[in-house]
Amino acid sequence: MKAWIIERISQIKDASTPLEMVELPSPQPGEYQNLIKVETCGVCHTEIDEIEGRAAPSQLPMVPGHQVVGQVVEKGKFASKFQIGDRVGVAWIYEACGQCTYCLRGEENLCAEFKATGRDAPGGYAEYMVVNENFAYLIPENMDACQAAPLLCAGAIGYRSLRLTKIKNGMRLGLTGFGASAHLVLMMTKAMYPESEIYVFSRSSGEREFAMQLGAVWAGAIEDMSPEPLDAIIDTTPAWKPVLEALRNLAPGGRLVINAIRKEEFDRHLLAEMDYPSQLWMEKEIKSVANVTRQDVEACLQLIARENIHPEVQIYPFDLANQAILDLKNRKIKGAKVLEVASD
């Protein structure tokens, strides 16, 4: 089969080709696994973190990709959850132990043995992949493969981030950065909390315009002060400065949720810029998001299907995976990017 691999850790430059196309043997499903013929795979900023070493794969080379949609074409000996021909999804959570304290209380995202698709096991930048049937999800019939793909990470971790804000209907929400995850959070917020106003901060005028088109009440630059204090803010940027800027815009008791697997290198001079009275006092909180659970993925898929939400996607042919990575690195973003591996 054809597959893209991360062969070595490297810094992505404008003319670089961080992924290499290779021929690999098609994987064989284990006893409780399904073999999936990949149709689409979302392109995520975490792939950049993997390539550049901030979230390095557990071994190299590695097939990346953790927003996978495809058809079950072969089942392992004891696999019974899906039928041949079912369209299923695979998310960032590839596996967890199922027995530790965290797993038993529904926090498998915190499991010490958590494995991530495309980082700890081969992912969806390939024509075929295998996954344990208990970590795959039936794709609703009213979703096509390209629109379903970003829900398996951008959507699911956005859903988890929104839940962790603890906002209620009518409370004000801020979104810092406006890529794949944030544009889905905006849509989900409007469905779940229709009286809540949404404020967007982005360094890109195109992203700000897009946010207003989707229903934000205000959109400004990262350094701008919002016209109203915000009850919660979700940060989806790879940088640290937006964290400090977001804290200024929180209302007393507000919560900042950082939706990122890794942040880029920390500029220690930023600490000198922190002003405790305006940024952290009055019981403001900072909450990180660690991975996703299967329940997050299922709930996100159900919400999107029920509300008939349509993610904005930019589709790239499979052979242009490097271009998709470069465009994402250079912030050429409107919604989510998706590789079309195989047609229906």
N, C-alpha and C positions, 0 to 999 in steps of 0.2 A: 504494500500500500504506500501511497504518497503521504508524507508527513513533514511538517516544519519542526525543527528542533532548536533549542538553545544549546549551542555547543560549548560556549565559554562565557564567562562574565565579561561584559564590555560596556563602555559608555556609548550611548546612542548619539551619533552625529548626523548632520543633515544628509550626508551622502552614504551613510552606513547601511549595511544589510545585516541586522542583528540576528536574524533567523536564517537557518540553512534548510533548503528542501532536500529530503533524502528519501530513499526507498527502504521501508522496514517490513518485516514479516507481519502479516495481520495477526493481532492478538487472539488467543483462544480463551473462551470464558471458563472461569473456575466453576466449582459446584453450585454456588449461589449467585453467580454472575450472569449478566446478559452481554452479548456482543451487539454493539450499536453501530449501524451505518450512519455516519455523521452527515447531517444536512447543513446545519449552520453552527457557527460558534461565535459568540460575542467577543469583542476585543476590549480588554480592560486595562486600566492604568497599572494594575498589579503585574501585568506582563512586563511593563517597563521596569517595575521594581525588581522583578525576577532577573531580567537581563542585566540590569545595572548592579545587582548584588545586594540591594536593601532587603529583599525577600528571596534570597537565593534558593534555587531548587535543592532538594536534599541530595540529589545526585545529578551528574551531567554525563552525557547529553540528556535533555528532558523535552518531551513534547508538551508545550504549554496549552492553555485554553481551559477555562472553567465555566463557560456559559454555553453548554452543549445541548443541541436538539438533534435527534435522529430517530431512526426506526430500529426496533429490535429485530435482528435477523438470525440470531441463534441464542439458545438458552443453555445454561449449565444444567448438570444432572438433576439438581434439586431446586432449580429456580422455577417458581410458579406464580409470581405476582403479576407478570405481564404475559401477553400473547405475542407470537410472531406477527410483526406488522404494526404493533402499537408504536405510537410516537411518544417518546419519553424525553425528559430533560435530565441533565447532570449539572450540579451546582458546585460551588467552591468546596463545600463539605463532601469529601470523598469517603471518609471513614472516621469512626470514633470507637472507643473500646466498648461502650455500652454497659460497663460494669462499675465505673468509678463513681464517686459522690456526685460529680458534676453531671455525668450522663444520666444517673438515676433521678436527678431532680430537674431534668429537662434542659440542662445547660451544657449540652454536648459540645458547644462551641468553645468551651473552656477546658475540655479534656486534654490531658497531657499527651495523649496518643492521637490527637486530632491530625488527620491527614488531609491535605488540600489537593484538589484536582489540578493537574498541570504543574504542580510544584513538587508534590511527594509521590505522585502517580501520573502516568501519561494521560494527557488531556485531549482536547477536541480539535487541535490544529492538525487533524489527521483524518483520513478517510474512514477509519474504524477505531473504536476504543471499547474497553470493557469496564463494567462497574457492578458492584454488588447491587442486587435488585432492591434492597432496602434503602439505598441511597440514590434512587432514581425516581422520577415523578412523571405521572401521566400528564401530558400536555392537553389542556382543554380543547375541544373540537373547534371552537370559534377563533383560535389563534393560529396564524401561520408561523412557520418555523423561524423566519427572520425576526418577527416581532416578539416571539416567545424567548429567544436567546438571551437578550439583556435582562430579562426578569430573573434569571437564575443566579445573578450576582448583583448587578446594579439595582435591580428591583428588590431582591430579597434583603440585601444589606441596607437599602434605603428604607424598607419597611421596618426592619429592626431598629434602625436609627430613629425613625419617627416614633416608634413605640417607646424607646428609651428617653425621648424628650419629656414624656408624661404630660403633653399638652392636652387640653380639653377644647371642645368646640367653642370658638370665639376668642381663643388665645392667639397671640401673634407669633408667627414662626418666621425665622430668617434662614436663608440658605446661602452659604458662602461657597462660591464656585458653582458653575451650572453646566455640568456635563451629563453623562449617562444616568448616574444615580439621582442627582438633584432634580432633573427634569421629570423623572418618574415620581420622586417624592412630592413634587408640586402637584402632579395629577392625583396621586393617592390622597394627599391632604385635602384637596378640594372635594373629593368624594367622601372622605371620612369625617371631615370637620368643615362643613360648607360655610360656616360663619367666621372662620379663621382667616385673617389677612396674611399674605405671604410676601416677604421682602427679600430681594435677591441682591447679593454682592458678587460682582465679577470684574476681573480686569479686562474682559473682552466686551466691546460695545455690541458685537453680534450676539453674544450670549445674553446680554441684558435685554436686547430687543426681543430675542426669542422668549425669554422669561415673561415679558409683558404680554406677548402674544398668547401665552399659555394661561394667563390670568393672574400674574403677580400684580400687586397694587403699587409697587415701587421697585425700581432697580437702580443700583448705583455702583460705584467703584469699591474695591476692597477697603480703601481708607475712609470712605464716606460714613457719616453718621446717619442712621436711619431717622426718618421723620418722627417715629414713635419708638419708645423702648420696647424690646422684644422679650417675650416670655421664654423662648427657646430658640437656639440657632443650631443648625447642622452644618458642620464644616466638611467639605469633600475635597479640599485642595491638597496638593502634595507638599506645600510649603508651611513654615511656622508663623510668618508674620500675620497671615489672616486669623490665626488663633488669638493673637493679642488684640487685633482690631475688632474681632467679634465680641470679645469680653466687654469692650466699651459700650456696645449696643444692647447688652442684656439688662433687663429690668431687675430690680432687687429680687433675689430668690430664683433668678433665671438659670437655665442650664444650657451649657454648650456641649454638644455631642460631636465628637470627632470621628467621622466615618472614613477611616483610612487604615490599611494594613500597615503601612510604613509612611513616615515623613522623610523628606529629603534632609540633607545634612543641616544640623541646627547651627544658626548663627548666634554665637554666644553674646554678641553685642545686643541682641534683642532683649536680653534680661535687663539691661540697663534702661530700656525704654518702658519697662512695665511700671505702671503707676497703680499701686495697691488700692488707694481709695476709689478710683474710677473703674478699675478693671476686675478686682477680685473681692472687694469688701461687699457688704450687704448680702452675704450668704449666696453668692454666685457659685455655680458648680461647673466642673469639667468632667465629662464622662466619655471614655473611649468605647469604641465598638470593636469587639473581637470576633471575627468570623461570623458565621450564621448557623442556625440550627435547621433541621429538616422542617420543623414546624413553621419557621420563618418563610421558607421556600413555598411550602404548601399554602400558607395563608396569603402570600403575595399573589400566587397564581390564581387563587380563588377570587381575590379582590379584583384583580385586573379583568378577569373573565366576567365577573358579575357586573362590574361597572362599565364594561365594554370600553376600556381605556386602550388607546393605541399608542404605543411608544413611537417616538420619532427615531428612525433608523437610517443610517448610511450603509449601503451594502457594497462590499468589496469582493471581487472574484477571489477564489482560493489562492491563485498564484500571485496576488498582490498583498499578501499578509505583511510583508515588510513595509509597504507603502502605508497600510493602515496603522502600523505601529509608529511610523514617522509622523503621520498626520496627527495622531493622538499626542505624541511628544511635543509637537509644535502647536498644540491647542487649536487645531483645525477641527472644531467640534460643533456639532449641532445634534443633540440627542445622543444616541448610542451607535457605535460602529459594529458591524457584523460581517464575518466572513461567510460567504456562500460556498460550502464545500461540495455539496451535490444538490441537484435540483430534485423536486418531488418525483 
